[in-house]
Amino acid sequence: MNRWRSKLAALTTVSIVAVLLATPAAAQQSGNEQDSRVQVEYAPTMLVLDGSGSMTGNDPSGGTKMAAAKNSVRSLVDMLPDDAQFGLTTYGTETGETPAEKETGCQDTSVLQDVKQLDRQAITSAVDGIQPSGYTPIGHSLRTAADQLPDDKQRAIVLVSDGLDTCAPPDPCEVADELAEEGINTVVHAVGFGVDDEASEQLNCIAETTGGTYTRAPDATALEKALPRVTTVALRNYQPTGTPAKGSEQPAGAPEIGPGQYVDSLGPQQRKHYSVHIPKGGVGYFSATVPLTRGEGGMGDINSLEIDVTSPSGESCTDGGVRSLSTMGQDGVPLSTSAVVDTTEGNMGGDCQEAGTYTMYVLRDSDTAQQAELPIEVQVGVEPAVTGNKGEPSEMDTVRFQEQNGQAQPVVGGGSFSSAATLDGSEVYRDSLAHGEYVFYRVRLEWGQGLAYRVNYAGNKQAGLANVSTMLYSPFRKVPPSDGEDTDSYDGAPATLGPLATTPVRYLNRDEYEGGATSVAGWYYIGVKLGRGVEGDPPPALVDTELELTVTGEPENGPEYASGGDSGNGDVFGDGNAENSPAIAESPTTDSFPLVPVLAGAGGAVLLGGAAVTVWLVRRRNRMRP
């Protein structure tokens, strides 16, 4: 398997990076870890359910189509995350199908539940009350559904229909084109329930025009499987999450923040400063992630994100900063970069090994396209000093991948680090991706444990030519330099990426460059991408994936931290407790920057590269060992 690996000597390392995006998911929790992540925001989604007279017809598996659709919606509502923003609209329930009733019937669209935080009982009751009887005004219903959705963020419509629109005008494909041109990111995912080829073509047109997906469900069994898959994709959204913090324009007055995740906003050529206290002998972990606005710019559009951390006396601890570059801003792939300041004696030199308040700045630069103010996630971790045993010796050999042959377990990948789906150990996990999605999973690794995995993409003749990639991230969002990425092209034939692997997690791995990313216990992240495609709009296809995961090793004793430290690293990155920080400020309003859609991809004609290039200006400050 060919891999993109590049190592530059001394101070510069370049690695092709496909950075993140995608999903919410009612993430599972591991047995020994309480999920205390910051709250995830989902894309507001309206389900539009066919209630026309044709839904009284028989389903091939028994019963009526309407009964099958109701059962599928009940199952869907049970599995949706509690914080999902979800509503229900139906059409064709207030008139009959006689010619005399057509004028009224073609306006017959009813909003049964507004889009708001999921109310399972209300939606289930509303679905149970639907009595199919009338016409099929799909175009009119799409307009109605779109009017119910907020216009300041990505939003989605899931349309379930058993036939053609019987009311045009407005033509449903023309309405889809209107939605696509409004400047508001409205994606329509369509499900054809027992439809013929003509209706299937119309529904496919609606989905493809808006960048959504189309799924054909011939019977009740297929519909019950398809509806959760499609709705999950609709809900996935990259909304930066964290405790609101307002960075200062100058180092003086930088707000103090502690371990945790924060959200701010950042314009082009703008610099924000934050201060963090690092104890004597402690380690500071700093990362920043900025989503880019999908659809803006082109292959030549260059965006960058830079972090630097300065000592209490103002000395740079990263020799000038760590910078990420993106040349594909139009794909909406966020930039992410990280830096580490290790004040352990002999590691940094100068004032960068002293206890005190360090100042982090984040600088965003942009070419002409990405000029809007954008949200930024800032993550901070502070590891206590080690005062006793440092644990087992370093280990530079990656763990061995073991093929998993059990039945694949369903999982819903997340659209960001914060919403990553939890994988609970060695297993095969299955998911589905739309073109342009980059989704996240997370695995808890204790001291002494490691992971290896590979990703299998199923064949799909409806899929387009696109880039696929997978990335492996440390708890502080660093990609291991030699075994942290794999990428390839996908043309609808089955494809496999990996295996990728970590070393066993050891504190002393930080003394080895290759192992620096596996020197802290915690959550490790896996990103999986199905690119947008290279020819026009992304194909409206869902591609099934399987992630085969191996977790090796029994937990072992880690380092002995200074009094009050946690050898399990439970509090290094805040565990969602950033609200205790003095840096809390008013949350940036959603009007100040566009909320960024989940869809991301390679775009253009580049098939074998990642979506961004991370330039590590320095791997670590020069060691000052005697």
Secondary structure by P-SEA (a helix, b strand, c coil): cccccccccccbbbbbcccccccccccccccccccccccccccbbbbbbbbcccccccccccccaaaaaaaaaaaaaaacccccccbbbbccccccccccaaaaaaaccccccccccccaaaaaaaaaacccccccaaaaaaaaaaaacccccbbbbbbbbccccccccccaaaaaaaaaacccbbbbbbbbccccaaaaaaaaaaaaaacbbbbbbccaaaaaacaaaaaaaaaccccccccbbbbbcccccccccccbbbbbcccccbbbbbbbbbcccbbbbbbbbbbccccccccccccbbbbbbbccccccccccbbbbbbccccccbbbbbbbbbbccccccccccccccbbbbbbbbbbccccccbbbbbbbbbbbcccccccccccccccbbbbbbcccbbbbbbbccccbbbbbccbbbbbbcccccbbbbbbbbbcccccccbbbbbcccccccbbbbbbbbbcccccccccccbbbbbbccccccccccccccccccccccccccccccccbbbbbbbbccccccccccbbbbbbbbbbbbcccccccccccccccccccccccccccccccccccccccccccccccccccccccccccbbbbccccccccccc
